[in-house]
């Protein structure tokens, strides 16, 4: 690894720590627990933002949602209208 990579990793760790714990760590060392949390957070974020398989899964879920919504839009609109109508009667509006 290069010194540039180490610098960026340090900056990332400091930013994560500040964001997670809402204060600055004034030393250059961290607890093992905090470092393991950092690694897990970075792993989750990298997979979410850059993993091809995750992107494909999200797109498939997105397509499935829109198909489901197309099939159920009229029913959902009717349920929403009935809910609003019943609540307006209770409130006297």
PDB file of N, CA, C and O in Angstrom:
ATOM      1  N   UNK A   1       0.837  -1.173   0.000  1.00  0.00           N
ATOM      2  CA  UNK A   1       0.000   0.000   0.000  1.00  0.00           C
ATOM      3  C   UNK A   1       0.886   1.242   0.000  1.00  0.00           C
ATOM      4  O   UNK A   1       2.000   1.237   0.525  1.00  0.00           O
ATOM      5  N   UNK A   2       0.376   2.274  -0.586  1.00  0.00           N
ATOM      6  CA  UNK A   2       1.151   3.508  -0.704  1.00  0.00           C
ATOM      7  C   UNK A   2       0.861   4.439   0.458  1.00  0.00           C
ATOM      8  O   UNK A   2      -0.097   4.247   1.207  1.00  0.00           O
ATOM      9  N   UNK A   3       1.698   5.443   0.594  1.00  0.00           N
ATOM     10  CA  UNK A   3       1.473   6.431   1.646  1.00  0.00           C
ATOM     11  C   UNK A   3       0.195   7.227   1.373  1.00  0.00           C
ATOM     12  O   UNK A   3      -0.476   7.655   2.312  1.00  0.00           O
ATOM     13  N   UNK A   4      -0.144   7.425   0.109  1.00  0.00           N
ATOM     14  CA  UNK A   4      -1.391   8.111  -0.242  1.00  0.00           C
ATOM     15  C   UNK A   4      -2.597   7.290   0.234  1.00  0.00           C
ATOM     16  O   UNK A   4      -3.561   7.840   0.766  1.00  0.00           O
ATOM     17  N   UNK A   5      -2.532   5.990   0.039  1.00  0.00           N
ATOM     18  CA  UNK A   5      -3.598   5.101   0.502  1.00  0.00           C
ATOM     19  C   UNK A   5      -3.723   5.173   2.019  1.00  0.00           C
ATOM     20  O   UNK A   5      -4.830   5.268   2.548  1.00  0.00           O
ATOM     21  N   UNK A   6      -2.590   5.127   2.720  1.00  0.00           N
ATOM     22  CA  UNK A   6      -2.606   5.215   4.183  1.00  0.00           C
ATOM     23  C   UNK A   6      -3.215   6.530   4.650  1.00  0.00           C
ATOM     24  O   UNK A   6      -3.982   6.549   5.613  1.00  0.00           O
ATOM     25  N   UNK A   7      -2.884   7.617   3.987  1.00  0.00           N
ATOM     26  CA  UNK A   7      -3.438   8.917   4.337  1.00  0.00           C
ATOM     27  C   UNK A   7      -4.955   8.924   4.148  1.00  0.00           C
ATOM     28  O   UNK A   7      -5.691   9.383   5.021  1.00  0.00           O
ATOM     29  N   UNK A   8      -5.416   8.417   3.011  1.00  0.00           N
ATOM     30  CA  UNK A   8      -6.860   8.376   2.750  1.00  0.00           C
ATOM     31  C   UNK A   8      -7.579   7.463   3.739  1.00  0.00           C
ATOM     32  O   UNK A   8      -8.677   7.782   4.193  1.00  0.00           O
ATOM     33  N   UNK A   9      -6.969   6.341   4.071  1.00  0.00           N
ATOM     34  CA  UNK A   9      -7.563   5.433   5.044  1.00  0.00           C
ATOM     35  C   UNK A   9      -7.673   6.099   6.408  1.00  0.00           C
ATOM     36  O   UNK A   9      -8.690   5.961   7.088  1.00  0.00           O
ATOM     37  N   UNK A  10      -6.645   6.811   6.805  1.00  0.00           N
ATOM     38  CA  UNK A  10      -6.673   7.538   8.077  1.00  0.00           C
ATOM     39  C   UNK A  10      -7.763   8.591   8.077  1.00  0.00           C
ATOM     40  O   UNK A  10      -8.494   8.730   9.057  1.00  0.00           O
ATOM     41  N   UNK A  11      -7.877   9.333   6.987  1.00  0.00           N
ATOM     42  CA  UNK A  11      -8.928  10.349   6.893  1.00  0.00           C
ATOM     43  C   UNK A  11     -10.312   9.722   6.939  1.00  0.00           C
ATOM     44  O   UNK A  11     -11.217  10.245   7.587  1.00  0.00           O
ATOM     45  N   UNK A  12     -10.469   8.615   6.257  1.00  0.00           N
ATOM     46  CA  UNK A  12     -11.746   7.907   6.259  1.00  0.00           C
ATOM     47  C   UNK A  12     -12.094   7.412   7.657  1.00  0.00           C
ATOM     48  O   UNK A  12     -13.231   7.553   8.105  1.00  0.00           O
ATOM     49  N   UNK A  13     -11.117   6.834   8.343  1.00  0.00           N
ATOM     50  CA  UNK A  13     -11.325   6.358   9.705  1.00  0.00           C
ATOM     51  C   UNK A  13     -11.694   7.508  10.639  1.00  0.00           C
ATOM     52  O   UNK A  13     -12.622   7.380  11.438  1.00  0.00           O
ATOM     53  N   UNK A  14     -10.988   8.611  10.549  1.00  0.00           N
ATOM     54  CA  UNK A  14     -11.288   9.766  11.398  1.00  0.00           C
ATOM     55  C   UNK A  14     -12.693  10.305  11.121  1.00  0.00           C
ATOM     56  O   UNK A  14     -13.418  10.649  12.054  1.00  0.00           O
ATOM     57  N   UNK A  15     -13.073  10.380   9.863  1.00  0.00           N
ATOM     58  CA  UNK A  15     -14.405  10.875   9.511  1.00  0.00           C
ATOM     59  C   UNK A  15     -15.483   9.921  10.003  1.00  0.00           C
ATOM     60  O   UNK A  15     -16.501  10.348  10.547  1.00  0.00           O
ATOM     61  N   UNK A  16     -15.253   8.622   9.808  1.00  0.00           N
ATOM     62  CA  UNK A  16     -16.214   7.631  10.298  1.00  0.00           C
ATOM     63  C   UNK A  16     -16.359   7.742  11.810  1.00  0.00           C
ATOM     64  O   UNK A  16     -17.477   7.726  12.324  1.00  0.00           O
ATOM     65  N   UNK A  17     -15.254   7.853  12.525  1.00  0.00           N
ATOM     66  CA  UNK A  17     -15.284   7.941  13.985  1.00  0.00           C
ATOM     67  C   UNK A  17     -16.047   9.188  14.429  1.00  0.00           C
ATOM     68  O   UNK A  17     -16.878   9.127  15.335  1.00  0.00           O
ATOM     69  N   UNK A  18     -15.759  10.306  13.790  1.00  0.00           N
ATOM     70  CA  UNK A  18     -16.449  11.560  14.138  1.00  0.00           C
ATOM     71  C   UNK A  18     -17.944  11.448  13.868  1.00  0.00           C
ATOM     72  O   UNK A  18     -18.754  11.913  14.671  1.00  0.00           O
ATOM     73  N   UNK A  19     -18.313  10.847  12.765  1.00  0.00           N
ATOM     74  CA  UNK A  19     -19.707  10.700  12.395  1.00  0.00           C
ATOM     75  C   UNK A  19     -20.422   9.715  13.309  1.00  0.00           C
ATOM     76  O   UNK A  19     -21.571   9.947  13.685  1.00  0.00           O
ATOM     77  N   UNK A  20     -19.763   8.622  13.671  1.00  0.00           N
ATOM     78  CA  UNK A  20     -20.373   7.582  14.490  1.00  0.00           C
ATOM     79  C   UNK A  20     -20.463   7.981  15.958  1.00  0.00           C
ATOM     80  O   UNK A  20     -21.513   7.825  16.581  1.00  0.00           O
ATOM     81  N   UNK A  21     -19.386   8.486  16.504  1.00  0.00           N
ATOM     82  CA  UNK A  21     -19.316   8.777  17.935  1.00  0.00           C
ATOM     83  C   UNK A  21     -19.539  10.248  18.280  1.00  0.00           C
ATOM     84  O   UNK A  21     -19.527  10.621  19.453  1.00  0.00           O
ATOM     85  N   UNK A  22     -19.739  11.068  17.276  1.00  0.00           N
ATOM     86  CA  UNK A  22     -20.079  12.489  17.444  1.00  0.00           C
ATOM     87  C   UNK A  22     -19.020  13.298  18.187  1.00  0.00           C
ATOM     88  O   UNK A  22     -19.324  14.316  18.809  1.00  0.00           O
ATOM     89  N   UNK A  23     -17.783  12.836  18.117  1.00  0.00           N
ATOM     90  CA  UNK A  23     -16.666  13.624  18.638  1.00  0.00           C
ATOM     91  C   UNK A  23     -15.391  13.188  17.941  1.00  0.00           C
ATOM     92  O   UNK A  23     -15.353  12.144  17.289  1.00  0.00           O
ATOM     93  N   UNK A  24     -14.375  13.971  18.078  1.00  0.00           N
ATOM     94  CA  UNK A  24     -13.102  13.715  17.406  1.00  0.00           C
ATOM     95  C   UNK A  24     -12.210  12.886  18.317  1.00  0.00           C
ATOM     96  O   UNK A  24     -12.138  13.127  19.522  1.00  0.00           O
ATOM     97  N   UNK A  25     -11.533  11.906  17.728  1.00  0.00           N
ATOM     98  CA  UNK A  25     -10.521  11.154  18.453  1.00  0.00           C
ATOM     99  C   UNK A  25      -9.208  11.911  18.249  1.00  0.00           C
ATOM    100  O   UNK A  25      -8.716  12.005  17.125  1.00  0.00           O
ATOM    101  N   UNK A  26      -8.648  12.444  19.314  1.00  0.00           N
ATOM    102  CA  UNK A  26      -7.457  13.278  19.205  1.00  0.00           C
ATOM    103  C   UNK A  26      -6.164  12.478  19.163  1.00  0.00           C
ATOM    104  O   UNK A  26      -5.081  13.062  19.117  1.00  0.00           O
ATOM    105  N   UNK A  27      -6.255  11.165  19.179  1.00  0.00           N
ATOM    106  CA  UNK A  27      -5.053  10.344  19.056  1.00  0.00           C
ATOM    107  C   UNK A  27      -5.079   9.648  17.696  1.00  0.00           C
ATOM    108  O   UNK A  27      -6.051   9.762  16.949  1.00  0.00           O
ATOM    109  N   UNK A  28      -4.021   8.940  17.390  1.00  0.00           N
ATOM    110  CA  UNK A  28      -4.004   8.204  16.130  1.00  0.00           C
ATOM    111  C   UNK A  28      -4.255   6.717  16.357  1.00  0.00           C
ATOM    112  O   UNK A  28      -3.993   5.901  15.474  1.00  0.00           O
ATOM    113  N   UNK A  29      -4.767   6.360  17.547  1.00  0.00           N
ATOM    114  CA  UNK A  29      -5.105   4.974  17.845  1.00  0.00           C
ATOM    115  C   UNK A  29      -6.589   4.875  18.182  1.00  0.00           C
ATOM    116  O   UNK A  29      -7.212   5.841  18.623  1.00  0.00           O
ATOM    117  N   UNK A  30      -7.136   3.683  17.964  1.00  0.00           N
ATOM    118  CA  UNK A  30      -8.551   3.437  18.204  1.00  0.00           C
ATOM    119  C   UNK A  30      -8.682   2.087  18.894  1.00  0.00           C
ATOM    120  O   UNK A  30      -7.783   1.251  18.806  1.00  0.00           O
ATOM    121  N   UNK A  31      -9.781   1.879  19.567  1.00  0.00           N
ATOM    122  CA  UNK A  31      -9.996   0.579  20.208  1.00  0.00           C
ATOM    123  C   UNK A  31     -10.237  -0.487  19.142  1.00  0.00           C
ATOM    124  O   UNK A  31     -10.645  -0.189  18.020  1.00  0.00           O
ATOM    125  N   UNK A  32      -9.976  -1.719  19.519  1.00  0.00           N
ATOM    126  CA  UNK A  32     -10.215  -2.832  18.598  1.00  0.00           C
ATOM    127  C   UNK A  32     -11.680  -2.882  18.195  1.00  0.00           C
ATOM    128  O   UNK A  32     -12.006  -3.106  17.030  1.00  0.00           O
ATOM    129  N   UNK A  33     -12.564  -2.672  19.171  1.00  0.00           N
ATOM    130  CA  UNK A  33     -14.004  -2.693  18.899  1.00  0.00           C
ATOM    131  C   UNK A  33     -14.370  -1.634  17.853  1.00  0.00           C
ATOM    132  O   UNK A  33     -15.114  -1.913  16.913  1.00  0.00           O
ATOM    133  N   UNK A  34     -13.847  -0.433  18.022  1.00  0.00           N
ATOM    134  CA  UNK A  34     -14.149   0.641  17.077  1.00  0.00           C
ATOM    135  C   UNK A  34     -13.604   0.311  15.686  1.00  0.00           C
ATOM    136  O   UNK A  34     -14.263   0.579  14.682  1.00  0.00           O
ATOM    137  N   UNK A  35     -12.417  -0.263  15.628  1.00  0.00           N
ATOM    138  CA  UNK A  35     -11.830  -0.614  14.325  1.00  0.00           C
ATOM    139  C   UNK A  35     -12.628  -1.720  13.632  1.00  0.00           C
ATOM    140  O   UNK A  35     -12.798  -1.688  12.413  1.00  0.00           O
ATOM    141  N   UNK A  36     -13.112  -2.684  14.392  1.00  0.00           N
ATOM    142  CA  UNK A  36     -13.940  -3.743  13.795  1.00  0.00           C
ATOM    143  C   UNK A  36     -15.267  -3.176  13.295  1.00  0.00           C
ATOM    144  O   UNK A  36     -15.759  -3.587  12.244  1.00  0.00           O
ATOM    145  N   UNK A  37     -15.846  -2.240  14.036  1.00  0.00           N
ATOM    146  CA  UNK A  37     -17.065  -1.569  13.585  1.00  0.00           C
ATOM    147  C   UNK A  37     -16.798  -0.782  12.301  1.00  0.00           C
ATOM    148  O   UNK A  37     -17.615  -0.777  11.380  1.00  0.00           O
ATOM    149  N   UNK A  38     -15.651  -0.123  12.256  1.00  0.00           N
ATOM    150  CA  UNK A  38     -15.257   0.643  11.071  1.00  0.00           C
ATOM    151  C   UNK A  38     -15.132  -0.270   9.853  1.00  0.00           C
ATOM    152  O   UNK A  38     -15.647   0.049   8.781  1.00  0.00           O
ATOM    153  N   UNK A  39     -14.450  -1.400  10.015  1.00  0.00           N
ATOM    154  CA  UNK A  39     -14.267  -2.332   8.900  1.00  0.00           C
ATOM    155  C   UNK A  39     -15.620  -2.840   8.412  1.00  0.00           C
ATOM    156  O   UNK A  39     -15.843  -2.942   7.206  1.00  0.00           O
ATOM    157  N   UNK A  40     -16.517  -3.157   9.328  1.00  0.00           N
ATOM    158  CA  UNK A  40     -17.855  -3.635   8.947  1.00  0.00           C
ATOM    159  C   UNK A  40     -18.631  -2.532   8.226  1.00  0.00           C
ATOM    160  O   UNK A  40     -19.293  -2.795   7.222  1.00  0.00           O
ATOM    161  N   UNK A  41     -18.551  -1.312   8.730  1.00  0.00           N
ATOM    162  CA  UNK A  41     -19.251  -0.196   8.087  1.00  0.00           C
ATOM    163  C   UNK A  41     -18.714   0.054   6.682  1.00  0.00           C
ATOM    164  O   UNK A  41     -19.481   0.306   5.753  1.00  0.00           O
ATOM    165  N   UNK A  42     -17.407  -0.018   6.532  1.00  0.00           N
ATOM    166  CA  UNK A  42     -16.802   0.186   5.210  1.00  0.00           C
ATOM    167  C   UNK A  42     -17.193  -0.951   4.283  1.00  0.00           C
ATOM    168  O   UNK A  42     -17.528  -0.717   3.121  1.00  0.00           O
ATOM    169  N   UNK A  43     -17.154  -2.181   4.784  1.00  0.00           N
ATOM    170  CA  UNK A  43     -17.557  -3.325   3.961  1.00  0.00           C
ATOM    171  C   UNK A  43     -19.003  -3.165   3.475  1.00  0.00           C
ATOM    172  O   UNK A  43     -19.297  -3.368   2.297  1.00  0.00           O
ATOM    173  N   UNK A  44     -19.895  -2.802   4.392  1.00  0.00           N
ATOM    174  CA  UNK A  44     -21.295  -2.622   4.021  1.00  0.00           C
ATOM    175  C   UNK A  44     -21.459  -1.526   2.976  1.00  0.00           C
ATOM    176  O   UNK A  44     -22.202  -1.685   2.007  1.00  0.00           O
ATOM    177  N   UNK A  45     -20.768  -0.426   3.179  1.00  0.00           N
ATOM    178  CA  UNK A  45     -20.902   0.705   2.257  1.00  0.00           C
ATOM    179  C   UNK A  45     -20.315   0.393   0.879  1.00  0.00           C
ATOM    180  O   UNK A  45     -20.911   0.727  -0.145  1.00  0.00           O
ATOM    181  N   UNK A  46     -19.158  -0.241   0.862  1.00  0.00           N
ATOM    182  CA  UNK A  46     -18.526  -0.588  -0.413  1.00  0.00           C
ATOM    183  C   UNK A  46     -19.403  -1.580  -1.175  1.00  0.00           C
ATOM    184  O   UNK A  46     -19.594  -1.440  -2.383  1.00  0.00           O
ATOM    185  N   UNK A  47     -19.930  -2.573  -0.481  1.00  0.00           N
ATOM    186  CA  UNK A  47     -20.798  -3.543  -1.153  1.00  0.00           C
ATOM    187  C   UNK A  47     -22.059  -2.862  -1.675  1.00  0.00           C
ATOM    188  O   UNK A  47     -22.508  -3.151  -2.785  1.00  0.00           O
ATOM    189  N   UNK A  48     -22.626  -1.970  -0.889  1.00  0.00           N
ATOM    190  CA  UNK A  48     -23.835  -1.267  -1.308  1.00  0.00           C
ATOM    191  C   UNK A  48     -23.582  -0.387  -2.535  1.00  0.00           C
ATOM    192  O   UNK A  48     -24.395  -0.349  -3.458  1.00  0.00           O
ATOM    193  N   UNK A  49     -22.470   0.307  -2.536  1.00  0.00           N
ATOM    194  CA  UNK A  49     -22.200   1.268  -3.603  1.00  0.00           C
ATOM    195  C   UNK A  49     -21.550   0.659  -4.842  1.00  0.00           C
ATOM    196  O   UNK A  49     -21.732   1.185  -5.940  1.00  0.00           O
ATOM    197  N   UNK A  50     -20.794  -0.439  -4.700  1.00  0.00           N
ATOM    198  CA  UNK A  50     -19.949  -0.880  -5.804  1.00  0.00           C
ATOM    199  C   UNK A  50     -20.060  -2.359  -6.191  1.00  0.00           C
ATOM    200  O   UNK A  50     -19.446  -2.771  -7.175  1.00  0.00           O
ATOM    201  N   UNK A  51     -20.808  -3.150  -5.464  1.00  0.00           N
ATOM    202  CA  UNK A  51     -20.873  -4.584  -5.748  1.00  0.00           C
ATOM    203  C   UNK A  51     -21.845  -4.861  -6.898  1.00  0.00           C
ATOM    204  O   UNK A  51     -23.019  -4.498  -6.827  1.00  0.00           O
ATOM    205  N   UNK A  52     -21.358  -5.489  -7.928  1.00  0.00           N
ATOM    206  CA  UNK A  52     -22.163  -5.786  -9.108  1.00  0.00           C
ATOM    207  C   UNK A  52     -23.358  -6.669  -8.749  1.00  0.00           C
ATOM    208  O   UNK A  52     -24.481  -6.395  -9.172  1.00  0.00           O
ATOM    209  N   UNK A  53     -23.123  -7.720  -7.977  1.00  0.00           N
ATOM    210  CA  UNK A  53     -24.224  -8.620  -7.616  1.00  0.00           C
ATOM    211  C   UNK A  53     -25.295  -7.898  -6.812  1.00  0.00           C
ATOM    212  O   UNK A  53     -26.485  -8.147  -7.004  1.00  0.00           O
ATOM    213  N   UNK A  54     -24.887  -7.007  -5.914  1.00  0.00           N
ATOM    214  CA  UNK A  54     -25.863  -6.236  -5.146  1.00  0.00           C
ATOM    215  C   UNK A  54     -26.660  -5.311  -6.054  1.00  0.00           C
ATOM    216  O   UNK A  54     -27.869  -5.157  -5.877  1.00  0.00           O
ATOM    217  N   UNK A  55     -26.005  -4.703  -7.009  1.00  0.00           N
ATOM    218  CA  UNK A  55     -26.695  -3.817  -7.957  1.00  0.00           C
ATOM    219  C   UNK A  55     -27.734  -4.586  -8.764  1.00  0.00           C
ATOM    220  O   UNK A  55     -28.849  -4.106  -8.969  1.00  0.00           O
ATOM    221  N   UNK A  56     -27.366  -5.780  -9.219  1.00  0.00           N
ATOM    222  CA  UNK A  56     -28.297  -6.607  -9.990  1.00  0.00           C
ATOM    223  C   UNK A  56     -29.494  -6.973  -9.111  1.00  0.00           C
ATOM    224  O   UNK A  56     -30.640  -6.894  -9.553  1.00  0.00           O
ATOM    225  N   UNK A  57     -29.228  -7.370  -7.876  1.00  0.00           N
ATOM    226  CA  UNK A  57     -30.314  -7.724  -6.951  1.00  0.00           C
ATOM    227  C   UNK A  57     -31.233  -6.543  -6.690  1.00  0.00           C
ATOM    228  O   UNK A  57     -32.455  -6.687  -6.675  1.00  0.00           O
ATOM    229  N   UNK A  58     -30.635  -5.365  -6.481  1.00  0.00           N
ATOM    230  CA  UNK A  58     -31.454  -4.169  -6.239  1.00  0.00           C
ATOM    231  C   UNK A  58     -32.304  -3.840  -7.456  1.00  0.00           C
ATOM    232  O   UNK A  58     -33.466  -3.460  -7.312  1.00  0.00           O
ATOM    233  N   UNK A  59     -31.749  -3.978  -8.639  1.00  0.00           N
ATOM    234  CA  UNK A  59     -32.504  -3.700  -9.864  1.00  0.00           C
ATOM    235  C   UNK A  59     -33.645  -4.692 -10.025  1.00  0.00           C
ATOM    236  O   UNK A  59     -34.746  -4.314 -10.425  1.00  0.00           O
ATOM    237  N   UNK A  60     -33.388  -5.964  -9.714  1.00  0.00           N
ATOM    238  CA  UNK A  60     -34.436  -6.974  -9.808  1.00  0.00           C
ATOM    239  C   UNK A  60     -35.535  -6.695  -8.798  1.00  0.00           C
ATOM    240  O   UNK A  60     -36.718  -6.822  -9.116  1.00  0.00           O
ATOM    241  N   UNK A  61     -35.155  -6.315  -7.585  1.00  0.00           N
ATOM    242  CA  UNK A  61     -36.160  -5.980  -6.581  1.00  0.00           C
ATOM    243  C   UNK A  61     -36.941  -4.757  -7.009  1.00  0.00           C
ATOM    244  O   UNK A  61     -38.155  -4.701  -6.813  1.00  0.00           O
ATOM    245  N   UNK A  62     -36.271  -3.780  -7.588  1.00  0.00           N
ATOM    246  CA  UNK A  62     -36.923  -2.573  -8.057  1.00  0.00           C
ATOM    247  C   UNK A  62     -37.931  -2.898  -9.157  1.00  0.00           C
ATOM    248  O   UNK A  62     -39.054  -2.394  -9.141  1.00  0.00           O
ATOM    249  N   UNK A  63     -37.532  -3.737 -10.109  1.00  0.00           N
ATOM    250  CA  UNK A  63     -38.438  -4.136 -11.177  1.00  0.00           C
ATOM    251  C   UNK A  63     -39.635  -4.900 -10.621  1.00  0.00           C
ATOM    252  O   UNK A  63     -40.771  -4.672 -11.039  1.00  0.00           O
ATOM    253  N   UNK A  64     -39.382  -5.799  -9.687  1.00  0.00           N
ATOM    254  CA  UNK A  64     -40.466  -6.572  -9.075  1.00  0.00           C
ATOM    255  C   UNK A  64     -41.428  -5.651  -8.342  1.00  0.00           C
ATOM    256  O   UNK A  64     -42.640  -5.860  -8.391  1.00  0.00           O
ATOM    257  N   UNK A  65     -40.904  -4.634  -7.663  1.00  0.00           N
ATOM    258  CA  UNK A  65     -41.769  -3.682  -6.960  1.00  0.00           C
ATOM    259  C   UNK A  65     -42.674  -2.940  -7.937  1.00  0.00           C
ATOM    260  O   UNK A  65     -43.874  -2.805  -7.700  1.00  0.00           O
ATOM    261  N   UNK A  66     -42.105  -2.467  -9.017  1.00  0.00           N
ATOM    262  CA  UNK A  66     -42.914  -1.715  -9.979  1.00  0.00           C
ATOM    263  C   UNK A  66     -43.959  -2.595 -10.646  1.00  0.00           C
ATOM    264  O   UNK A  66     -45.071  -2.143 -10.919  1.00  0.00           O
ATOM    265  N   UNK A  67     -43.610  -3.851 -10.911  1.00  0.00           N
ATOM    266  CA  UNK A  67     -44.601  -4.773 -11.455  1.00  0.00           C
ATOM    267  C   UNK A  67     -45.728  -4.999 -10.458  1.00  0.00           C
ATOM    268  O   UNK A  67     -46.901  -4.993 -10.828  1.00  0.00           O
ATOM    269  N   UNK A  68     -45.367  -5.200  -9.181  1.00  0.00           N
ATOM    270  CA  UNK A  68     -46.366  -5.382  -8.138  1.00  0.00           C
ATOM    271  C   UNK A  68     -47.233  -4.136  -8.016  1.00  0.00           C
ATOM    272  O   UNK A  68     -48.452  -4.237  -7.875  1.00  0.00           O
ATOM    273  N   UNK A  69     -46.618  -2.977  -8.068  1.00  0.00           N
ATOM    274  CA  UNK A  69     -47.370  -1.736  -7.952  1.00  0.00           C
ATOM    275  C   UNK A  69     -48.339  -1.559  -9.113  1.00  0.00           C
ATOM    276  O   UNK A  69     -49.473  -1.126  -8.909  1.00  0.00           O
ATOM    277  N   UNK A  70     -47.908  -1.889 -10.325  1.00  0.00           N
ATOM    278  CA  UNK A  70     -48.801  -1.813 -11.478  1.00  0.00           C
ATOM    279  C   UNK A  70     -50.018  -2.709 -11.291  1.00  0.00           C
ATOM    280  O   UNK A  70     -51.136  -2.327 -11.638  1.00  0.00           O
ATOM    281  N   UNK A  71     -49.799  -3.900 -10.743  1.00  0.00           N
ATOM    282  CA  UNK A  71     -50.888  -4.847 -10.539  1.00  0.00           C
ATOM    283  C   UNK A  71     -51.823  -4.423  -9.407  1.00  0.00           C
ATOM    284  O   UNK A  71     -53.006  -4.761  -9.426  1.00  0.00           O
ATOM    285  N   UNK A  72     -51.308  -3.693  -8.432  1.00  0.00           N
ATOM    286  CA  UNK A  72     -52.086  -3.394  -7.228  1.00  0.00           C
ATOM    287  C   UNK A  72     -52.427  -1.922  -7.048  1.00  0.00           C
ATOM    288  O   UNK A  72     -52.974  -1.549  -6.010  1.00  0.00           O
ATOM    289  N   UNK A  73     -52.125  -1.082  -8.016  1.00  0.00           N
ATOM    290  CA  UNK A  73     -52.314   0.367  -7.854  1.00  0.00           C
ATOM    291  C   UNK A  73     -53.771   0.735  -7.612  1.00  0.00           C
ATOM    292  O   UNK A  73     -54.064   1.551  -6.739  1.00  0.00           O
ATOM    293  N   UNK A  74     -54.683   0.148  -8.369  1.00  0.00           N
ATOM    294  CA  UNK A  74     -56.100   0.476  -8.204  1.00  0.00           C
ATOM    295  C   UNK A  74     -56.608   0.065  -6.827  1.00  0.00           C
ATOM    296  O   UNK A  74     -57.328   0.822  -6.175  1.00  0.00           O
ATOM    297  N   UNK A  75     -56.236  -1.126  -6.389  1.00  0.00           N
ATOM    298  CA  UNK A  75     -56.660  -1.596  -5.069  1.00  0.00           C
ATOM    299  C   UNK A  75     -56.098  -0.696  -3.966  1.00  0.00           C
ATOM    300  O   UNK A  75     -56.815  -0.347  -3.028  1.00  0.00           O
ATOM    301  N   UNK A  76     -54.829  -0.323  -4.073  1.00  0.00           N
ATOM    302  CA  UNK A  76     -54.210   0.543  -3.066  1.00  0.00           C
ATOM    303  C   UNK A  76     -54.862   1.923  -3.041  1.00  0.00           C
ATOM    304  O   UNK A  76     -55.066   2.498  -1.972  1.00  0.00           O
ATOM    305  N   UNK A  77     -55.186   2.450  -4.214  1.00  0.00           N
ATOM    306  CA  UNK A  77     -55.841   3.754  -4.274  1.00  0.00           C
ATOM    307  C   UNK A  77     -57.219   3.684  -3.633  1.00  0.00           C
ATOM    308  O   UNK A  77     -57.616   4.606  -2.920  1.00  0.00           O
ATOM    309  N   UNK A  78     -57.953   2.602  -3.879  1.00  0.00           N
ATOM    310  CA  UNK A  78     -59.282   2.449  -3.281  1.00  0.00           C
ATOM    311  C   UNK A  78     -59.178   2.324  -1.762  1.00  0.00           C
ATOM    312  O   UNK A  78     -59.972   2.921  -1.035  1.00  0.00           O
ATOM    313  N   UNK A  79     -58.202   1.550  -1.281  1.00  0.00           N
ATOM    314  CA  UNK A  79     -58.007   1.413   0.165  1.00  0.00           C
ATOM    315  C   UNK A  79     -57.628   2.746   0.792  1.00  0.00           C
ATOM    316  O   UNK A  79     -58.106   3.081   1.875  1.00  0.00           O
ATOM    317  N   UNK A  80     -56.779   3.502   0.123  1.00  0.00           N
ATOM    318  CA  UNK A  80     -56.379   4.813   0.624  1.00  0.00           C
ATOM    319  C   UNK A  80     -57.570   5.763   0.684  1.00  0.00           C
ATOM    320  O   UNK A  80     -57.745   6.491   1.661  1.00  0.00           O
ATOM    321  N   UNK A  81     -58.372   5.750  -0.349  1.00  0.00           N
ATOM    322  CA  UNK A  81     -59.562   6.619  -0.380  1.00  0.00           C
ATOM    323  C   UNK A  81     -60.532   6.237   0.727  1.00  0.00           C
ATOM    324  O   UNK A  81     -61.089   7.109   1.394  1.00  0.00           O
ATOM    325  N   UNK A  82     -60.735   4.947   0.927  1.00  0.00           N
ATOM    326  CA  UNK A  82     -61.634   4.490   1.991  1.00  0.00           C
ATOM    327  C   UNK A  82     -61.090   4.892   3.361  1.00  0.00           C
ATOM    328  O   UNK A  82     -61.847   5.338   4.223  1.00  0.00           O
ATOM    329  N   UNK A  83     -59.790   4.738   3.562  1.00  0.00           N
ATOM    330  CA  UNK A  83     -59.157   5.124   4.822  1.00  0.00           C
ATOM    331  C   UNK A  83     -59.337   6.619   5.085  1.00  0.00           C
ATOM    332  O   UNK A  83     -59.702   7.026   6.188  1.00  0.00           O
ATOM    333  N   UNK A  84     -59.079   7.422   4.067  1.00  0.00           N
ATOM    334  CA  UNK A  84     -59.228   8.878   4.241  1.00  0.00           C
ATOM    335  C   UNK A  84     -60.680   9.254   4.492  1.00  0.00           C
ATOM    336  O   UNK A  84     -60.967  10.122   5.316  1.00  0.00           O
ATOM    337  N   UNK A  85     -61.585   8.610   3.793  1.00  0.00           N
ATOM    338  CA  UNK A  85     -63.008   8.900   3.961  1.00  0.00           C
ATOM    339  C   UNK A  85     -63.454   8.564   5.384  1.00  0.00           C
ATOM    340  O   UNK A  85     -64.172   9.343   6.010  1.00  0.00           O
ATOM    341  N   UNK A  86     -63.027   7.399   5.898  1.00  0.00           N
ATOM    342  CA  UNK A  86     -63.399   6.990   7.254  1.00  0.00           C
ATOM    343  C   UNK A  86     -62.803   7.918   8.304  1.00  0.00           C
ATOM    344  O   UNK A  86     -63.456   8.226   9.301  1.00  0.00           O
ATOM    345  N   UNK A  87     -61.589   8.360   8.092  1.00  0.00           N
ATOM    346  CA  UNK A  87     -60.966   9.270   9.049  1.00  0.00           C
ATOM    347  C   UNK A  87     -61.600  10.661   9.009  1.00  0.00           C
ATOM    348  O   UNK A  87     -61.702  11.325  10.041  1.00  0.00           O
ATOM    349  N   UNK A  88     -62.021  11.100   7.839  1.00  0.00           N
ATOM    350  CA  UNK A  88     -62.666  12.409   7.744  1.00  0.00           C
ATOM    351  C   UNK A  88     -64.013  12.393   8.440  1.00  0.00           C
ATOM    352  O   UNK A  88     -64.399  13.385   9.058  1.00  0.00           O
ATOM    353  N   UNK A  89     -64.738  11.281   8.352  1.00  0.00           N
ATOM    354  CA  UNK A  89     -66.027  11.178   9.039  1.00  0.00           C
ATOM    355  C   UNK A  89     -65.849  11.216  10.550  1.00  0.00           C
ATOM    356  O   UNK A  89     -66.640  11.843  11.254  1.00  0.00           O
ATOM    357  N   UNK A  90     -64.809  10.544  11.054  1.00  0.00           N
ATOM    358  CA  UNK A  90     -64.535  10.549  12.493  1.00  0.00           C
ATOM    359  C   UNK A  90     -64.191  11.959  12.973  1.00  0.00           C
ATOM    360  O   UNK A  90     -64.607  12.376  14.055  1.00  0.00           O
ATOM    361  N   UNK A  91     -63.422  12.691  12.151  1.00  0.00           N
ATOM    362  CA  UNK A  91     -62.994  14.025  12.556  1.00  0.00           C
ATOM    363  C   UNK A  91     -64.067  15.066  12.313  1.00  0.00           C
ATOM    364  O   UNK A  91     -63.939  16.202  12.771  1.00  0.00           O
ATOM    365  N   UNK A  92     -65.125  14.700  11.599  1.00  0.00           N
ATOM    366  CA  UNK A  92     -66.198  15.636  11.337  1.00  0.00           C
ATOM    367  C   UNK A  92     -65.882  16.601  10.210  1.00  0.00           C
ATOM    368  O   UNK A  92     -66.491  17.668  10.120  1.00  0.00           O
ATOM    369  N   UNK A  93     -64.950  16.247   9.361  1.00  0.00           N
ATOM    370  CA  UNK A  93     -64.558  17.116   8.256  1.00  0.00           C
ATOM    371  C   UNK A  93     -65.259  16.697   7.007  1.00  0.00           C
ATOM    372  O   UNK A  93     -65.064  17.307   5.956  1.00  0.00           O
TER     373      UNK A  93
END
